[in-house]
Amino acid sequence: MIEKQITVRTGDKAQFNNLTSYCVGTGRLDLAMQKEYQDQLRNLQKLCHFSHIRGHGLFSDQMGIYQEHRDYQGNLLYKEYCFTYLDRVMDAYLENGLEPFLELGFMPEKLAAGEQTIFYWKGHTTPPKDMNEWTALVKATLSHLAKRYGRERVETWPCEIWNEPNLPGFWENADKAKYLELYKATVKAVKEALPGMRVGGPAICGGAGSQQWIADFLTFCRDEHLPVDFVTRHAYMGQSPERKGRYLYHAMSRPEDLVAEMRESRNIIDSYPEYKHLPMYITEFNTSYNPFCPIHDTNYNAALCAGLLAQLGDVAAGYSYWTFGDVFEEQGIPSRPFHGGFGMMANGLIPKPTLWTFAFFAGLKGDAAYRDDSALILKTEDGGFDAVLWNLDNEEKRFDLCLPLSGRAVAMVERVDEACCNPLKCWHDMGEPADLTEDQLAFLRGAAQPARKTLMPEDTENGKRLSLTLTKNAVVHLRIVPVEEEKSDFGYDYSYYCK
C-alpha cells in the first residue's frame, strides 16, 4: 500500500482555477431533438450545471438550414434558409440553462465543392464552391439567432470556425491555406452580422504539426489584420492505438503530460505581442478520441479526468468534455448500453463513473489550499474543507490528511471505485445484454451511484486527522464541516440501539 501524508496549514494557498462547468460537448446538433438525449441532458445539468454546450453539424443537411428547391426537370426555382430545426435545438439548450458555443460547420451538401464526407451521418468536409454563398449563410443564421434570442445575448456566444481542419477527414487534404482562406471570409461575415460576437479558431486536434498550425494561424491573422478573439484546440490522451473489431484500445498519457502539451500551445500564443494573454479554449478533451473505446465506461476514465480537471484551468480559459452522453452516432448507432461511448451517461440514463468526477469538481466551493497529482483541497467559508482525492496508482493508496480544524467536525464522504460504483462490471456479470429489462436497468442505475458515509476526524495537537484508503482508480469527494451542537431532543438516545 502507498502511504501519502498531506498537511494543510492555516493560510496555505494553492493554484486551482475551476472551469469544470464552463462547457460540455455533444454530438451533432440535431440529436438534441431525441427524447433520450434530452433526458440525459436534464439529468446531467442537475449535477454539473454546465453553462455552454458545443457540437458539430450546425450547417449539415440534418439541420436543414440551407435549402434549394427545384422543379421536376431539376431546374433551380429558388433558395431559402430554414431555421425550424435550429430553433428547436437552441430552445432545448436554453431551457436546460445552456448557452451555445457555436461551431460553424460542416458544409451543406449543395454548397460543398467536393464529395468528401465524414461519419455515419455524412458531414461534408470540403470548402464551399462559392465563398459568397457560404458567408451569406453564416450571416443569415447569426442574424436569425439575434432576432429570435436578442442581439445582446447572442453576441455573448463564442463562435468557432470549423472543426479539426488539420485532419484530412475533417477538412479536405488538411489544406491549411484553404482553411485560412475560409477563416478570413467567415470571420468577416460574423463581424458584419454581429460585431460584438467573439470569434476564434483554428480548432485543431493534437498530433504532429498541430502546434505549428496554431503559430501559422496567428501569423496569418496578424498579417491580414483579421479579428481573432480566442484560440481553440483539442486535447486527447490516447496513445498507440490497437483495434479489436470495431473497438479501439490504447495506452493513456498522464494528465500532467497532456497539460504540458496544452501549455506549449499557451506559450505559442503568448509569444505574439499582439495576442499575449488571448484566451485559449480546449473545445474538446477526453481520454480516448474514439467513440468505441471501452475506457470511457470505466473507473479508470473517471480517475484520469480528475487529474485533468485539477490542472486544465492552469492553461485554458475554458474546456469542454467530449461528450455529455452516449446519444452519439459518428461511427454508427450504438447497439448496447455500454460500448465505449464518449458520454458521461450511458444510454438508458445509466451514470458512468466519470459523471461523478465532474459532479464532484463542479460542486467544489472555497479557496484552494492544497493541490498535487492526486489531491485537491479547498478551504470553505464555514471553516471546513472541500476535497477530491483520486488514485491512478496500481495499488491501494492511503491518504492521511492533517487539517487545521478545532471543535467537532464531520466528513461527508462520496466514493466512486470499482467495487461500489461500477455499472460496467454489473452489466458484464449480467452477460452483457444488448437489450435491458426494466429490472436490469433499474439495478444498473442503482449500481452507478457513489457510496456515501460519514467519518469523524480524530483530534491531534495540530488540528484534525482523517485517513482514507483509495483502491486503484477510485475518486473520492469529501466535505468536512464543523458540527454545531444542538439542544438534545429529551429522551432520544442514539446509543441505546447503536452500540
Secondary structure as a PSIPRED ss2 file (coil, helix, strand):
# PSIPRED VFORMAT (PSIPRED V4.0)

   1 M C   1.000  0.000  0.000
   2 I E   0.000  0.000  1.000
   3 E E   0.000  0.000  1.000
   4 K E   0.000  0.000  1.000
   5 Q E   0.000  0.000  1.000
   6 I E   0.000  0.000  1.000
   7 T E   0.000  0.000  1.000
   8 V C   1.000  0.000  0.000
   9 R C   1.000  0.000  0.000
  10 T C   1.000  0.000  0.000
  11 G C   1.000  0.000  0.000
  12 D C   1.000  0.000  0.000
  13 K C   1.000  0.000  0.000
  14 A C   1.000  0.000  0.000
  15 Q C   1.000  0.000  0.000
  16 F C   1.000  0.000  0.000
  17 N C   1.000  0.000  0.000
  18 N C   1.000  0.000  0.000
  19 L C   1.000  0.000  0.000
  20 T C   1.000  0.000  0.000
  21 S C   1.000  0.000  0.000
  22 Y C   1.000  0.000  0.000
  23 C E   0.000  0.000  1.000
  24 V E   0.000  0.000  1.000
  25 G E   0.000  0.000  1.000
  26 T E   0.000  0.000  1.000
  27 G E   0.000  0.000  1.000
  28 R E   0.000  0.000  1.000
  29 L H   0.000  1.000  0.000
  30 D H   0.000  1.000  0.000
  31 L H   0.000  1.000  0.000
  32 A H   0.000  1.000  0.000
  33 M H   0.000  1.000  0.000
  34 Q C   1.000  0.000  0.000
  35 K H   0.000  1.000  0.000
  36 E H   0.000  1.000  0.000
  37 Y H   0.000  1.000  0.000
  38 Q H   0.000  1.000  0.000
  39 D H   0.000  1.000  0.000
  40 Q H   0.000  1.000  0.000
  41 L H   0.000  1.000  0.000
  42 R H   0.000  1.000  0.000
  43 N H   0.000  1.000  0.000
  44 L H   0.000  1.000  0.000
  45 Q H   0.000  1.000  0.000
  46 K H   0.000  1.000  0.000
  47 L H   0.000  1.000  0.000
  48 C H   0.000  1.000  0.000
  49 H C   1.000  0.000  0.000
  50 F C   1.000  0.000  0.000
  51 S C   1.000  0.000  0.000
  52 H E   0.000  0.000  1.000
  53 I E   0.000  0.000  1.000
  54 R E   0.000  0.000  1.000
  55 G E   0.000  0.000  1.000
  56 H E   0.000  0.000  1.000
  57 G C   1.000  0.000  0.000
  58 L C   1.000  0.000  0.000
  59 F C   1.000  0.000  0.000
  60 S C   1.000  0.000  0.000
  61 D C   1.000  0.000  0.000
  62 Q C   1.000  0.000  0.000
  63 M C   1.000  0.000  0.000
  64 G C   1.000  0.000  0.000
  65 I C   1.000  0.000  0.000
  66 Y E   0.000  0.000  1.000
  67 Q E   0.000  0.000  1.000
  68 E E   0.000  0.000  1.000
  69 H E   0.000  0.000  1.000
  70 R E   0.000  0.000  1.000
  71 D C   1.000  0.000  0.000
  72 Y C   1.000  0.000  0.000
  73 Q C   1.000  0.000  0.000
  74 G C   1.000  0.000  0.000
  75 N C   1.000  0.000  0.000
  76 L E   0.000  0.000  1.000
  77 L E   0.000  0.000  1.000
  78 Y E   0.000  0.000  1.000
  79 K E   0.000  0.000  1.000
  80 E E   0.000  0.000  1.000
  81 Y E   0.000  0.000  1.000
  82 C C   1.000  0.000  0.000
  83 F C   1.000  0.000  0.000
  84 T H   0.000  1.000  0.000
  85 Y H   0.000  1.000  0.000
  86 L H   0.000  1.000  0.000
  87 D H   0.000  1.000  0.000
  88 R H   0.000  1.000  0.000
  89 V H   0.000  1.000  0.000
  90 M H   0.000  1.000  0.000
  91 D H   0.000  1.000  0.000
  92 A H   0.000  1.000  0.000
  93 Y H   0.000  1.000  0.000
  94 L H   0.000  1.000  0.000
  95 E H   0.000  1.000  0.000
  96 N C   1.000  0.000  0.000
  97 G C   1.000  0.000  0.000
  98 L C   1.000  0.000  0.000
  99 E E   0.000  0.000  1.000
 100 P E   0.000  0.000  1.000
 101 F C   1.000  0.000  0.000
 102 L E   0.000  0.000  1.000
 103 E E   0.000  0.000  1.000
 104 L E   0.000  0.000  1.000
 105 G C   1.000  0.000  0.000
 106 F C   1.000  0.000  0.000
 107 M E   0.000  0.000  1.000
 108 P C   1.000  0.000  0.000
 109 E H   0.000  1.000  0.000
 110 K H   0.000  1.000  0.000
 111 L H   0.000  1.000  0.000
 112 A E   0.000  0.000  1.000
 113 A C   1.000  0.000  0.000
 114 G C   1.000  0.000  0.000
 115 E C   1.000  0.000  0.000
 116 Q C   1.000  0.000  0.000
 117 T E   0.000  0.000  1.000
 118 I E   0.000  0.000  1.000
 119 F C   1.000  0.000  0.000
 120 Y C   1.000  0.000  0.000
 121 W C   1.000  0.000  0.000
 122 K C   1.000  0.000  0.000
 123 G E   0.000  0.000  1.000
 124 H E   0.000  0.000  1.000
 125 T C   1.000  0.000  0.000
 126 T C   1.000  0.000  0.000
 127 P C   1.000  0.000  0.000
 128 P E   0.000  0.000  1.000
 129 K C   1.000  0.000  0.000
 130 D C   1.000  0.000  0.000
 131 M H   0.000  1.000  0.000
 132 N H   0.000  1.000  0.000
 133 E H   0.000  1.000  0.000
 134 W H   0.000  1.000  0.000
 135 T H   0.000  1.000  0.000
 136 A H   0.000  1.000  0.000
 137 L H   0.000  1.000  0.000
 138 V H   0.000  1.000  0.000
 139 K H   0.000  1.000  0.000
 140 A H   0.000  1.000  0.000
 141 T H   0.000  1.000  0.000
 142 L H   0.000  1.000  0.000
 143 S H   0.000  1.000  0.000
 144 H H   0.000  1.000  0.000
 145 L H   0.000  1.000  0.000
 146 A H   0.000  1.000  0.000
 147 K H   0.000  1.000  0.000
 148 R H   0.000  1.000  0.000
 149 Y H   0.000  1.000  0.000
 150 G C   1.000  0.000  0.000
 151 R H   0.000  1.000  0.000
 152 E H   0.000  1.000  0.000
 153 R H   0.000  1.000  0.000
 154 V H   0.000  1.000  0.000
 155 E C   1.000  0.000  0.000
 156 T C   1.000  0.000  0.000
 157 W C   1.000  0.000  0.000
 158 P C   1.000  0.000  0.000
 159 C E   0.000  0.000  1.000
 160 E E   0.000  0.000  1.000
 161 I E   0.000  0.000  1.000
 162 W C   1.000  0.000  0.000
 163 N C   1.000  0.000  0.000
 164 E C   1.000  0.000  0.000
 165 P C   1.000  0.000  0.000
 166 N C   1.000  0.000  0.000
 167 L C   1.000  0.000  0.000
 168 P C   1.000  0.000  0.000
 169 G C   1.000  0.000  0.000
 170 F C   1.000  0.000  0.000
 171 W C   1.000  0.000  0.000
 172 E H   0.000  1.000  0.000
 173 N H   0.000  1.000  0.000
 174 A H   0.000  1.000  0.000
 175 D C   1.000  0.000  0.000
 176 K H   0.000  1.000  0.000
 177 A H   0.000  1.000  0.000
 178 K H   0.000  1.000  0.000
 179 Y H   0.000  1.000  0.000
 180 L H   0.000  1.000  0.000
 181 E H   0.000  1.000  0.000
 182 L H   0.000  1.000  0.000
 183 Y H   0.000  1.000  0.000
 184 K H   0.000  1.000  0.000
 185 A H   0.000  1.000  0.000
 186 T H   0.000  1.000  0.000
 187 V H   0.000  1.000  0.000
 188 K H   0.000  1.000  0.000
 189 A H   0.000  1.000  0.000
 190 V H   0.000  1.000  0.000
 191 K H   0.000  1.000  0.000
 192 E H   0.000  1.000  0.000
 193 A H   0.000  1.000  0.000
 194 L C   1.000  0.000  0.000
 195 P C   1.000  0.000  0.000
 196 G C   1.000  0.000  0.000
 197 M C   1.000  0.000  0.000
 198 R C   1.000  0.000  0.000
 199 V E   0.000  0.000  1.000
 200 G E   0.000  0.000  1.000
 201 G E   0.000  0.000  1.000
 202 P E   0.000  0.000  1.000
 203 A E   0.000  0.000  1.000
 204 I E   0.000  0.000  1.000
 205 C C   1.000  0.000  0.000
 206 G C   1.000  0.000  0.000
 207 G C   1.000  0.000  0.000
 208 A C   1.000  0.000  0.000
 209 G C   1.000  0.000  0.000
 210 S H   0.000  1.000  0.000
 211 Q H   0.000  1.000  0.000
 212 Q H   0.000  1.000  0.000
 213 W H   0.000  1.000  0.000
 214 I H   0.000  1.000  0.000
 215 A H   0.000  1.000  0.000
 216 D H   0.000  1.000  0.000
 217 F H   0.000  1.000  0.000
 218 L H   0.000  1.000  0.000
 219 T H   0.000  1.000  0.000
 220 F H   0.000  1.000  0.000
 221 C H   0.000  1.000  0.000
 222 R H   0.000  1.000  0.000
 223 D H   0.000  1.000  0.000
 224 E H   0.000  1.000  0.000
 225 H C   1.000  0.000  0.000
 226 L C   1.000  0.000  0.000
 227 P C   1.000  0.000  0.000
 228 V C   1.000  0.000  0.000
 229 D C   1.000  0.000  0.000
 230 F E   0.000  0.000  1.000
 231 V E   0.000  0.000  1.000
 232 T E   0.000  0.000  1.000
 233 R E   0.000  0.000  1.000
 234 H E   0.000  0.000  1.000
 235 A E   0.000  0.000  1.000
 236 Y E   0.000  0.000  1.000
 237 M C   1.000  0.000  0.000
 238 G E   0.000  0.000  1.000
 239 Q E   0.000  0.000  1.000
 240 S E   0.000  0.000  1.000
 241 P E   0.000  0.000  1.000
 242 E E   0.000  0.000  1.000
 243 R E   0.000  0.000  1.000
 244 K E   0.000  0.000  1.000
 245 G C   1.000  0.000  0.000
 246 R C   1.000  0.000  0.000
 247 Y E   0.000  0.000  1.000
 248 L E   0.000  0.000  1.000
 249 Y E   0.000  0.000  1.000
 250 H E   0.000  0.000  1.000
 251 A E   0.000  0.000  1.000
 252 M E   0.000  0.000  1.000
 253 S C   1.000  0.000  0.000
 254 R C   1.000  0.000  0.000
 255 P H   0.000  1.000  0.000
 256 E H   0.000  1.000  0.000
 257 D H   0.000  1.000  0.000
 258 L H   0.000  1.000  0.000
 259 V H   0.000  1.000  0.000
 260 A H   0.000  1.000  0.000
 261 E H   0.000  1.000  0.000
 262 M H   0.000  1.000  0.000
 263 R H   0.000  1.000  0.000
 264 E H   0.000  1.000  0.000
 265 S H   0.000  1.000  0.000
 266 R H   0.000  1.000  0.000
 267 N H   0.000  1.000  0.000
 268 I H   0.000  1.000  0.000
 269 I H   0.000  1.000  0.000
 270 D H   0.000  1.000  0.000
 271 S C   1.000  0.000  0.000
 272 Y C   1.000  0.000  0.000
 273 P C   1.000  0.000  0.000
 274 E C   1.000  0.000  0.000
 275 Y C   1.000  0.000  0.000
 276 K C   1.000  0.000  0.000
 277 H C   1.000  0.000  0.000
 278 L C   1.000  0.000  0.000
 279 P C   1.000  0.000  0.000
 280 M E   0.000  0.000  1.000
 281 Y E   0.000  0.000  1.000
 282 I E   0.000  0.000  1.000
 283 T E   0.000  0.000  1.000
 284 E E   0.000  0.000  1.000
 285 F E   0.000  0.000  1.000
 286 N E   0.000  0.000  1.000
 287 T C   1.000  0.000  0.000
 288 S C   1.000  0.000  0.000
 289 Y C   1.000  0.000  0.000
 290 N C   1.000  0.000  0.000
 291 P C   1.000  0.000  0.000
 292 F C   1.000  0.000  0.000
 293 C C   1.000  0.000  0.000
 294 P H   0.000  1.000  0.000
 295 I H   0.000  1.000  0.000
 296 H H   0.000  1.000  0.000
 297 D H   0.000  1.000  0.000
 298 T C   1.000  0.000  0.000
 299 N H   0.000  1.000  0.000
 300 Y H   0.000  1.000  0.000
 301 N H   0.000  1.000  0.000
 302 A H   0.000  1.000  0.000
 303 A H   0.000  1.000  0.000
 304 L H   0.000  1.000  0.000
 305 C H   0.000  1.000  0.000
 306 A H   0.000  1.000  0.000
 307 G H   0.000  1.000  0.000
 308 L H   0.000  1.000  0.000
 309 L H   0.000  1.000  0.000
 310 A C   1.000  0.000  0.000
 311 Q C   1.000  0.000  0.000
 312 L H   0.000  1.000  0.000
 313 G H   0.000  1.000  0.000
 314 D H   0.000  1.000  0.000
 315 V C   1.000  0.000  0.000
 316 A C   1.000  0.000  0.000
 317 A C   1.000  0.000  0.000
 318 G E   0.000  0.000  1.000
 319 Y E   0.000  0.000  1.000
 320 S E   0.000  0.000  1.000
 321 Y E   0.000  0.000  1.000
 322 W C   1.000  0.000  0.000
 323 T C   1.000  0.000  0.000
 324 F C   1.000  0.000  0.000
 325 G E   0.000  0.000  1.000
 326 D C   1.000  0.000  0.000
 327 V C   1.000  0.000  0.000
 328 F C   1.000  0.000  0.000
 329 E C   1.000  0.000  0.000
 330 E C   1.000  0.000  0.000
 331 Q C   1.000  0.000  0.000
 332 G C   1.000  0.000  0.000
 333 I C   1.000  0.000  0.000
 334 P C   1.000  0.000  0.000
 335 S C   1.000  0.000  0.000
 336 R C   1.000  0.000  0.000
 337 P C   1.000  0.000  0.000
 338 F C   1.000  0.000  0.000
 339 H C   1.000  0.000  0.000
 340 G C   1.000  0.000  0.000
 341 G C   1.000  0.000  0.000
 342 F C   1.000  0.000  0.000
 343 G C   1.000  0.000  0.000
 344 M C   1.000  0.000  0.000
 345 M E   0.000  0.000  1.000
 346 A E   0.000  0.000  1.000
 347 N C   1.000  0.000  0.000
 348 G C   1.000  0.000  0.000
 349 L C   1.000  0.000  0.000
 350 I E   0.000  0.000  1.000
 351 P E   0.000  0.000  1.000
 352 K C   1.000  0.000  0.000
 353 P H   0.000  1.000  0.000
 354 T H   0.000  1.000  0.000
 355 L H   0.000  1.000  0.000
 356 W H   0.000  1.000  0.000
 357 T H   0.000  1.000  0.000
 358 F H   0.000  1.000  0.000
 359 A H   0.000  1.000  0.000
 360 F H   0.000  1.000  0.000
 361 F H   0.000  1.000  0.000
 362 A H   0.000  1.000  0.000
 363 G C   1.000  0.000  0.000
 364 L C   1.000  0.000  0.000
 365 K C   1.000  0.000  0.000
 366 G C   1.000  0.000  0.000
 367 D E   0.000  0.000  1.000
 368 A E   0.000  0.000  1.000
 369 A E   0.000  0.000  1.000
 370 Y E   0.000  0.000  1.000
 371 R E   0.000  0.000  1.000
 372 D C   1.000  0.000  0.000
 373 D C   1.000  0.000  0.000
 374 S C   1.000  0.000  0.000
 375 A E   0.000  0.000  1.000
 376 L E   0.000  0.000  1.000
 377 I E   0.000  0.000  1.000
 378 L E   0.000  0.000  1.000
 379 K E   0.000  0.000  1.000
 380 T C   1.000  0.000  0.000
 381 E C   1.000  0.000  0.000
 382 D C   1.000  0.000  0.000
 383 G C   1.000  0.000  0.000
 384 G C   1.000  0.000  0.000
 385 F E   0.000  0.000  1.000
 386 D E   0.000  0.000  1.000
 387 A E   0.000  0.000  1.000
 388 V E   0.000  0.000  1.000
 389 L E   0.000  0.000  1.000
 390 W E   0.000  0.000  1.000
 391 N C   1.000  0.000  0.000
 392 L C   1.000  0.000  0.000
 393 D C   1.000  0.000  0.000
 394 N C   1.000  0.000  0.000
 395 E C   1.000  0.000  0.000
 396 E C   1.000  0.000  0.000
 397 K E   0.000  0.000  1.000
 398 R E   0.000  0.000  1.000
 399 F E   0.000  0.000  1.000
 400 D E   0.000  0.000  1.000
 401 L E   0.000  0.000  1.000
 402 C E   0.000  0.000  1.000
 403 L E   0.000  0.000  1.000
 404 P C   1.000  0.000  0.000
 405 L C   1.000  0.000  0.000
 406 S C   1.000  0.000  0.000
 407 G C   1.000  0.000  0.000
 408 R C   1.000  0.000  0.000
 409 A E   0.000  0.000  1.000
 410 V E   0.000  0.000  1.000
 411 A E   0.000  0.000  1.000
 412 M E   0.000  0.000  1.000
 413 V E   0.000  0.000  1.000
 414 E E   0.000  0.000  1.000
 415 R E   0.000  0.000  1.000
 416 V E   0.000  0.000  1.000
 417 D C   1.000  0.000  0.000
 418 E C   1.000  0.000  0.000
 419 A C   1.000  0.000  0.000
 420 C C   1.000  0.000  0.000
 421 C C   1.000  0.000  0.000
 422 N C   1.000  0.000  0.000
 423 P H   0.000  1.000  0.000
 424 L H   0.000  1.000  0.000
 425 K H   0.000  1.000  0.000
 426 C H   0.000  1.000  0.000
 427 W H   0.000  1.000  0.000
 428 H H   0.000  1.000  0.000
 429 D H   0.000  1.000  0.000
 430 M C   1.000  0.000  0.000
 431 G C   1.000  0.000  0.000
 432 E C   1.000  0.000  0.000
 433 P C   1.000  0.000  0.000
 434 A C   1.000  0.000  0.000
 435 D C   1.000  0.000  0.000
 436 L C   1.000  0.000  0.000
 437 T C   1.000  0.000  0.000
 438 E H   0.000  1.000  0.000
 439 D H   0.000  1.000  0.000
 440 Q H   0.000  1.000  0.000
 441 L H   0.000  1.000  0.000
 442 A H   0.000  1.000  0.000
 443 F H   0.000  1.000  0.000
 444 L H   0.000  1.000  0.000
 445 R H   0.000  1.000  0.000
 446 G H   0.000  1.000  0.000
 447 A H   0.000  1.000  0.000
 448 A C   1.000  0.000  0.000
 449 Q C   1.000  0.000  0.000
 450 P C   1.000  0.000  0.000
 451 A E   0.000  0.000  1.000
 452 R E   0.000  0.000  1.000
 453 K E   0.000  0.000  1.000
 454 T E   0.000  0.000  1.000
 455 L E   0.000  0.000  1.000
 456 M C   1.000  0.000  0.000
 457 P C   1.000  0.000  0.000
 458 E E   0.000  0.000  1.000
 459 D E   0.000  0.000  1.000
 460 T E   0.000  0.000  1.000
 461 E C   1.000  0.000  0.000
 462 N C   1.000  0.000  0.000
 463 G E   0.000  0.000  1.000
 464 K E   0.000  0.000  1.000
 465 R E   0.000  0.000  1.000
 466 L E   0.000  0.000  1.000
 467 S E   0.000  0.000  1.000
 468 L E   0.000  0.000  1.000
 469 T E   0.000  0.000  1.000
 470 L E   0.000  0.000  1.000
 471 T C   1.000  0.000  0.000
 472 K C   1.000  0.000  0.000
 473 N C   1.000  0.000  0.000
 474 A C   1.000  0.000  0.000
 475 V E   0.000  0.000  1.000
 476 V E   0.000  0.000  1.000
 477 H E   0.000  0.000  1.000
 478 L E   0.000  0.000  1.000
 479 R E   0.000  0.000  1.000
 480 I E   0.000  0.000  1.000
 481 V E   0.000  0.000  1.000
 482 P E   0.000  0.000  1.000
 483 V C   1.000  0.000  0.000
 484 E C   1.000  0.000  0.000
 485 E C   1.000  0.000  0.000
 486 E C   1.000  0.000  0.000
 487 K C   1.000  0.000  0.000
 488 S C   1.000  0.000  0.000
 489 D C   1.000  0.000  0.000
 490 F C   1.000  0.000  0.000
 491 G C   1.000  0.000  0.000
 492 Y C   1.000  0.000  0.000
 493 D C   1.000  0.000  0.000
 494 Y H   0.000  1.000  0.000
 495 S H   0.000  1.000  0.000
 496 Y H   0.000  1.000  0.000
 497 Y C   1.000  0.000  0.000
 498 C C   1.000  0.000  0.000
 499 K C   1.000  0.000  0.000
